[in-house]
Each structure stands twice: as C-alpha cells, then as structure tokens.
C-alpha cells in the first residue's frame, strides 16, 4: 500500500488540534471541563519550578484562559478523578487509566535491589518499608516531613523513610492523596484509588494495545518510538509489533509527514486521518504563551521537524552557556512559533518581567503582532496575580538562532 502524503500545513493543524491548541477554550470552565481537557491531552505534567507558573497550571492555562488552579486540586484530592504517577515524568493522569499502571508497579518492584535504592534504604530496607507502611496504615496520610531520618547529598537528599515512601508509591502500594503546596502526601492506595480500578489486572497485550492506540489518538500521527514514549508504559519493540497488527486489521495507515524543511518522515496514523483533517476547523490565529514543559513541545526533535522550531529548556544549562534564558516561553501564533520570551514573575514586587525577547527567523514584529503578544503577556500577568508588566525587552527584539 502506498503511504499517504500529509502536507506540513495539515500536519501542524492536526497535531495542534490533538493537543487542544487548535482553537481557544473561551467559555467559562467547570472542573468537569478541566477533566475533559486532561483526558484529551492524556495527562498533565507536574513540575515544581515557579519562575512564572508551575507547569501543570501553565499547560492548562495556555489552552483555557478561564482555568482556575483550585480545579486541579479538586479533581485530584476531592473528586479522585485523577491520580498521580509517572509517564515520562511525574504527572496527573485520568483515574480510569490506572489499571494499566500495574505493569509499571510490577517493574518497579523488581528494582529494589538496584544499588541506588539499596544505598538510600540503609542497612535494613525491609524493616524500613514495614515501619513506614505501618505508620501510614495507623496514622493516615503522611509526608516526608513526618519522618526524622532526612537524607543528605545526591538523589534529592532521600533518607531511608523517604526512599520507602517513594518505593511503596512507585510499586502501587501507596498513592498520592494530595499535594500540600508541592509536597507529596502519601496514603494507602486502597484509601485513594477506587477498588475496581485498583484490583483490575489488564494483560500486557491489553496494555500495549491501549497505550499505543491512545497515544496515536492524541498525537494524530506517530512513529513507534513516539507511541512508546507518550505514556512511557511500553517498549518500542512492542509498539512496532502493535503497528504491524493494526496495519493488518486496517485500523491504521502509513503516512509520509512533510517536515517544515520540505523533507518527509514515515509514520502511522488512524485509518480515518483524511477525514480527520477534512473535519478540522480553520486554523486558529490567536497568540499563546506555552510552558517550557508543554506536551506540544516535549519532543524537541519533533518540534524541529514539524514547526522548524529549535527549542531547549535551559534551566539546567549554566548561565554563561545559555543561548536565551532560564525560563523561556515559546510563543505560538496560530500554527507557527513566532518568538520566545525569557519571563520571570517577581511576586513580591507585583511585577512580570520580560527579561529577553527573540523573534524567530523571517518573523517581523509588526504592530498587530506586538499587540497580540502584549495581550498574551497581560493575560499571563493576571493569571499569576501580578499587576505590573515590564515589556521593555519587546522594544529591542533580538533574532533567534
């Protein structure tokens, strides 16, 4: 069968639509709307960096300007509609997905003898695990601060009790009941996760089929590597085998995705891809500021191919070696990345500062584009709770590259 050719313009539109960036969510949101948005995305990444706004809140705000932070806590700690665990990183995940994480729990149990775990557990790991488990069963939800044996040095300073808490959580015996600020509060999974989901045991084949199918639905098109990496639950070889089976069943088709530079990349897409593209609304022309952790740019190589946008988070890059800045927000205009801004919120000064601003190649800062970017920054300032905005960097734009 000849692979379908998908133009770069159509690929961008489909990809952004699947990431809830194809049109604004401009109605008044409810917690149910936020839950529907997270289900659409598949998960929302958690991150503690608060230079502008924590990643999970920024990701949702970029898609829905009426988003309110308390909705996320309500869905997680109140309604139990979300659970916290790992995808590619710590994330909040729709609760109904929980059964497929049992395979991750089983894999984590097998790693207890890894030197990194053994070092942090200390000389009596089994005794430490029993003690931590018993305290939570008796006392209820606890955090690391309820234990005295603090660690030092690497691995985030984990002491034996913190190591036991993390081990029991990663293996599914504990769950995160809520976050206090950004601190994890651990409890028994049986008191957090609904019984039917906690006791369900999908086969490995069922989880591979679920993970690959759900990833493809949220990406629009993908390689086996991208399918495996979406939830980080399955291996690339499993994704390849799944694609072969799905091809035989005519559930997916081969496509050639045109890159921003005119080259093509082979991928797979749902068999309905032509109809899916035809059903897309006209491209949204609005301007959005994205988190450095936004799922649309998580795969840097894909961002480069699809949008011609070369982006790297420079938080962990020494200051003298940074090309742009510590917390640089990509600026999306419709289906094109037009600029990036190094932004910092000074909460004690009631001020949002644009420390640096760079236009992408071949982009001009005309009057209408400047106004749209300033409006987006004003919306971000309101969301972060500050009144003043320092936009002086926009008056001296540099060129990215």
N, C-alpha and C positions, 0 to 999 in steps of 0.2 A: 504494500500500500504506500502511495506517495504521501509524504508528510505535508500537512497544510502550512502555508506561509502566512505568518501573522505579522503585520506591519508594526513598526515601533510605536506609532501613534496609538494603534488599537491595543497593543500590549501594555502600554502605560495606563491607558484608560481602564482596562480590565484589572490590572494589578492594584491600582489605587482604589477602584470600586470595592475590590475584595478586602482592602484594608480600611474601609469606611472613610476614605479620603476623597471619594468621587463627588460628593455633594455635602453641603452643610446640614448638620442636625440642628436646626434653628428653632425648634419648638421647645416649650418648657418641659424639661426632663423629669421623670419619676425614677425611683430606684429600679423599677422593672425595665425602664428604657436603658438604664446603665447596664443592667444584667444582660439585656438583649445585645447591647453593643459588645460586651466582653465575650459573649457566646459567638458573636460574629467574628471577632478577632481571634478567638480560640483561647486566649489567656491575656493577662496584662502583667508585664514585668514589674517587680518591686525593686526599688533602689533607694538607698539612704541619702544620696547626695542632694543637698538642699540649696545649692548655689542660686538656682532660680525657683524650682519647684521639684518635689520628688517625682521620679519618673512615672510612677503609676498614675498620679494625678495629672501630670502634664500630658501623658498619652491620651487620656480620656478628654481632657480639656481641648486638645487640638482638634478633636472631632466633634465636640459638642460644647459650645461656649457657655451654655447654662449648666454645665456639670457642677455638682457640689460634692466636696470631699467627704462629707458625712455619709453620702450614699454608699460609698465603697465599704466603710466600716459597718454600716447597717447590713449590707449584703453578706459580708464575711462573718462578723461576730453575732449579728442579730438574727437574720433570716437563715443563716447557714446555707446560702445559695452558692457560695464559693468556698474552696479550700485552698490552702497554701502548700505548695510543694515546688519541686524543680521541674522546669522544662530545660531550656538552655541555661537558665538562671532561675533564681527564686521568683515565683510568680503566683498570682491569684488565678485560679482555674475554676471553670464551672463545675459544680458539685457532681453533676451526673457523669462527668468524665472519670471520677475517682476509681472505679473498678480497674481501669487499665493501668493504673499506677502500681498495682500489686506486683507486676513484673519488676518494676524499679525497686520496690521494697525487698523483694527476694534477692536481687543482685546486691543491694546494699548490705544485707546480712552476711553475704559471702566475703565482704571486705573487712570484717572485724579484725582479722589477723594482719592487715596491712600495717607496715611499720609506722606510718603516720598516725593511725588510730591507736596502736599499742603504746606509742610514746606518750600520747596525751591522756590515755586512760590511767597510766601509772601501773604499779605492780599487781593490782588486783581488779582487773576490768569487770569480771563477772560480779564481784561483790559491789563495786560502784554502781553498776547497772541495777542490781537488785535494790540497793538503797534508794536510788533516785526514783525508780518505779514505785516503791512502797510509799515514799513521801507524797508523790502526786496522787496516788490512789487514796491516801488518807486525807491529805490537806486540800486537794483540788488543784486548780490551775496555778502553776508556778513559773517564774522566770529565772534566769541565771543569777540575778541579784539575791535570790533566796538561798543561795548556796555560798559557803565561805571559801571554798578551795579555788580561788582565782588562779588562772594560768599566767604565764609570762612569755615574752618573746614571740616567735612566729606562730602561724596558724591562728591569728586573731586573738592570741592570748588565752586559748581554751585551757581550762583546768579540767580535772577528771569529771566533775559533775556536769559541766557544760558539754564535754565530749559525750557523756552518757545521754544527756538530753537530745543532742543532735543525732546520735546513733539511733535512739529509740524513735525519733521523729522520722528519720530517713528510712527506717525499716518498717514504718507504718504502725507501730505500737502506740506512739503519741501522735497528736495533731496540734496544729497551731490554733488555739481557741480565739486569739485576737492579737493585735499589736497594741502595746502601750507606748505611745509615741512611735518609735520604730523598734521597740524591744519586743521580742517574741514571748508570748505567754503560752506555755505548753500545757496540754491536758491529755488524758487518755483518749485515744481515738474513739472508743466506744461512747464517750460523752460528747463528741463533736460531730462525728460522721454518722449519717443515718444507717441503721442496721443493714438494710437491704443492699446498700452500696458497699458497705464495709465488708460484708460477707460474700459478695459476688466474686467469682473467680473466672474471668474470661480466659480462654485458651490463648496460647501465644499466637496462633494463627488468627484468632479473632482480633487480638490487639494490633497485630501488624496490619490487618485489613482496615481496622478502624483508624489507626494513626495515619496511614498513607492516604486513605480516602478523605479524611477530614482535613489533612494538610493541603491536599490538592484543591479542595473546595475553597480554602481560604487564600490560596496563592494564585489561583486561576490557571497556572501552568507551572511546571516544576520538573527538575531533574530528580533522579533517585536520591542523590545527595541532599537536595533541598527538601525532599519529602521526609527523609530520615531525620534531618536536623530541625524540623519545625517544632515538634514536641520533644525531640531527643529521647524517644522511647524505643526506637527500633534501629537496627543496623542498616547500613547502606545496601548490603547484600540482600537483606530481607525486602527492602524497598524495590530493588531490581526484580526480584522474583515476583513480588506483588504486581509490578507493572506488566510483566510478561503475561501473567494470568488475566489481568484486567484487559489487556490488549486482545487476548483470545476471546474473551467474553464481549468484546466490542464496547466496553464501558469507557475506555479512554482511547485517545488517538495520538499519533505522533505529530508534533508541530515543529516548525522552524521559526524561532522568535527573532525578529530583526532587532539588532542592538542599536544604540544611539550612533555608533560609528558606521552603520551600514552592514556590518557583518551579521552572521546568523548563528544561533545556538539551538541545538536539538533539545527538545523537552517533550513532556507528556502533558496532555490536557484532557478534561472531561470531553466525552464524545459530543456534548452539546455546545462546544466552545463557539462555533459560528453563530448559533442562536443567542448565546450569552452576550457576545459582542454586539450583535444587532439590537439587543434589548437595552443596552446601556444608554443612559441619558446623555445629553450633550455634555462635553467636558465642563467641570466646574471651574470658574475663573477666579475664585477667591484666593486670598493670601493667608497662609497658615505658618505658624512657627512650630516646628517639631522638636520633641525631646531628642537629645543625643542617643537615647535608648529606644526610640520609636521602632515598632516592628517593621515598618516600611523600609527602614534603612539599616536594619540589624545586619543583613548580609551585605557587606561593603562591596564585594565583587559584583553582586547582582545590581546594586545601585549604580555602579560604574557602567556596567553593560547597558542597563535599561534606560538610565537617565543621563549618562555621561557625567555623573556627579561623584567626584572623588572626595570621600569624607572619612575621617578617622576621629574617634574620641581621643582627645589629648590630655585627659585627666591624669593619666599615669605617665605622661611624657614630661621629662624635666623641663622646667620653664624656658630655659635657654634654647631648647631644641624644638619648641612648639612652632608650627607654621602659622597658627592662628591664635588659639587661646585655650583657656582651661575648660570653659563650658560653652561651646559654640553651637548655636541653634541653626539648623538648616531652615531656609525659608522657601516654602513651596508655593508657587503661583500657578493655579490650575494643574496642569500635568508636567510642569517644569520647575526645577530648582533654579532660582534666580539669584540667590545670595545666601550669605551666612553671617551671623552676628554673635560676637562674644558678649554674653549678657551676664550680669550679676545683680541680684536684688539685695540692697542694703536695708534690711528691715528696721534696724534701729534708727536709720536716717530717713525712713519712709520714702525710699528712692530706688528706682530701677535705672541701672546704668548700662548703656551700650558701650562697652569698652573698645570694641573694634567692629568694623563692618566691611565686608568684601562682596563685590559683585562677581557673579560667575562670568566666564568668558562670553563675549558677544551680547552681554546684557547691559542696557543703559538704564540709569536711574532717572527716568523722566518724571514729570510732575505727578501723573496718576499713579505710577508705581511707588514713588516715595510716599504719597498719601496713604496708599494701601498698606505699606509696611509700617508706617507710623500708627495707623489704626490698629493693626495687629499687635504692635508693641503696647499700645494703650490698653487693649483688652487683656493682655498678659499682666500688665501692672495692676489692673483692677482685680484680676484673679488672685494674684499674690498678695493683695492687700496693701499696696503702697500707692501714694498719690502723685509723687513727682517722677518725671521721666527725663533722663539725660540723654538726648539724642544727638549730641554734638558729633559723634562718630559718623553719622549719616551725612554730615556736611563735608566730610573728607573720605569718601569711599575709596577703598583700595580694590585691586583686581585679584581674584582668587587664582591660584595656580602656582 
